[in-house]
Amino acid sequence: MPSLGADMEAGTLVEWLVRPGDAVARGDVIAVVETQKGAIEIEVFETGTVHDLTARIGATLPVGTPMAVILAEGEAPQETVPAKPQKEPPVEPPGNPPEQPAAGQPAEPSAEPAPGEPASPRQPPPEPGTPVAVPRMLRASPAARVRARELGVDLATIRGSGPGGAIVLDDVGARRRAAPPAPTLRPALPRTPMDEMRRAIAAAMTRAKQTIPHFYLSHTMDAQPAIDFLAARNADRTPADRILLGALFLRAVSLAASRVQSVNGHYKDGAFHPAKVVNPGVAVALRGGGLVAPALMDGAALSIDETMAGMRDLVSRARAGRLKASEMTEGTITVSALGENGPEAMTGVIFPPQVALVGIGAPQRRPWLVGEEVMPRSTITVTLSADHRASDGRQAARFLTEFETLIQDPESL
Amino acid sequence: MTPAEIRTIYLEELTRVAPDIDAASVGDHDHLQDDLELDSMDILNIVTALHERTGVNIPEVDYPRIATVALAVDYLAAAMSGA
């Protein structure tokens, strides 16, 4: 069970996408795991052949628990006696006894085993009486997942009417009306998936505030050239090809971060490790509450159109609950933009193990000096939250200057 | 396309973008951003879908004219009739 963020303690296996005997390559999506942040697609970190799937569908497993045995080419399964379980996974569903992996090379797709954070699963076991096997691809909106869990309805038994057969809120409601009442064995005040997400956010942000010596630099700048550039560019394009201001900002962050190494990377094991590429995390607010910040891979290598397409894809998959594990763990800097209407500035909390977060306020019409003339212009305030273990004010200032220079000349993006 | 058909399409695309919204509870004058809390990406996705289904290439300056069911029905009906 990989760690999908510093705050994750355990995950529930929802679905295997491979079977014993299947060949897998590093990066293939092999399973879907339900976490506090919704369903995440798990990629394999080994290349080889699936020998055994030791984790059972429906099992809630602490981070670090082996889930499958994958054999490298030419490797024979070891027939040695399996290690004695140190501790029974305490939250196995009834009828699914925990199994230790037999032998061979345990598939550990773990990006980070979260040292120092003992896995202590606290999630309740699935309701007795609900089937745990999930026989087909499960696509469901976060709202539908929340509702289904509240109602004790198994998503696998619902036919989805959304895009690609995704289960949407209405489908759960319809099922609810048709289904007999679910057994009620839950505690009086159960935690909903939304509670779990809030807990996950709180855990990550508390850790950030307690361990990262944050400092902040803000700069207000003229966004009119960028806004005018997009208006002209989008005017003769169909909606499918239009670009949002947010994508322009994301592109500018990718380029600026590629020029200022000390804001781009991870702080781990007592040292800052600059990243070779910029994978900007895009903070996406989920409808109904909560947020996730999946990463756009190698943002500096993407054109503005590719950046927009990538952002559109990330937002839609974040809302549909279909993000990949790598997108949850490989971000190197996070961008949180307040959109095109709203407050003028935000000072954000860094998402560990990253070392910087860029908060971009909504554009505001303001009197602004252009040369010696006061003119009405749309301005934005950009705030960099940075980690003093990785950078100082000078580098942070350079980042903001690079960003400003880029958005003053939007053709360069 | 009749106003009722446009309305149906609009609500279908709205609930596709925001599956937690119950189409039956959307008022004629509920504003996409102010009342239904859609963001700019949601709006763009709705505009893209409306373009695909009605053929109306809604320019950005006209986004305020599709911001509620009532506004959108009038706007799209006029655009489709070639007005």
Boltz contact constraints between the chains, C-beta under 6 A:
constraints:
  - contact:
      token1: [A, 141]
      token2: [B, 19]
      max_distance: 6.0
  - contact:
      token1: [A, 143]
      token2: [B, 19]
      max_distance: 6.0
  - contact:
      token1: [A, 143]
      token2: [B, 20]
      max_distance: 6.0
  - contact:
      token1: [A, 162]
      token2: [B, 19]
      max_distance: 6.0
  - contact:
      token1: [A, 168]
      token2: [B, 19]
      max_distance: 6.0
  - contact:
      token1: [A, 169]
      token2: [B, 19]
      max_distance: 6.0
  - contact:
      token1: [A, 169]
      token2: [B, 20]
      max_distance: 6.0
  - contact:
      token1: [A, 234]
      token2: [B, 60]
      max_distance: 6.0
  - contact:
      token1: [A, 238]
      token2: [B, 57]
      max_distance: 6.0
  - contact:
      token1: [A, 239]
      token2: [B, 47]
      max_distance: 6.0
  - contact:
      token1: [A, 239]
      token2: [B, 48]
      max_distance: 6.0
  - contact:
      token1: [A, 239]
      token2: [B, 51]
      max_distance: 6.0
  - contact:
      token1: [A, 240]
      token2: [B, 48]
      max_distance: 6.0
  - contact:
      token1: [A, 244]
      token2: [B, 40]
      max_distance: 6.0
  - contact:
      token1: [A, 287]
      token2: [B, 18]
      max_distance: 6.0
  - contact:
      token1: [A, 287]
      token2: [B, 20]
      max_distance: 6.0
  - contact:
      token1: [A, 288]
      token2: [B, 20]
      max_distance: 6.0
  - contact:
      token1: [A, 315]
      token2: [B, 41]
      max_distance: 6.0
  - contact:
      token1: [A, 339]
      token2: [B, 39]
      max_distance: 6.0
  - contact:
      token1: [A, 339]
      token2: [B, 40]
      max_distance: 6.0
  - contact:
      token1: [A, 340]
      token2: [B, 40]
      max_distance: 6.0
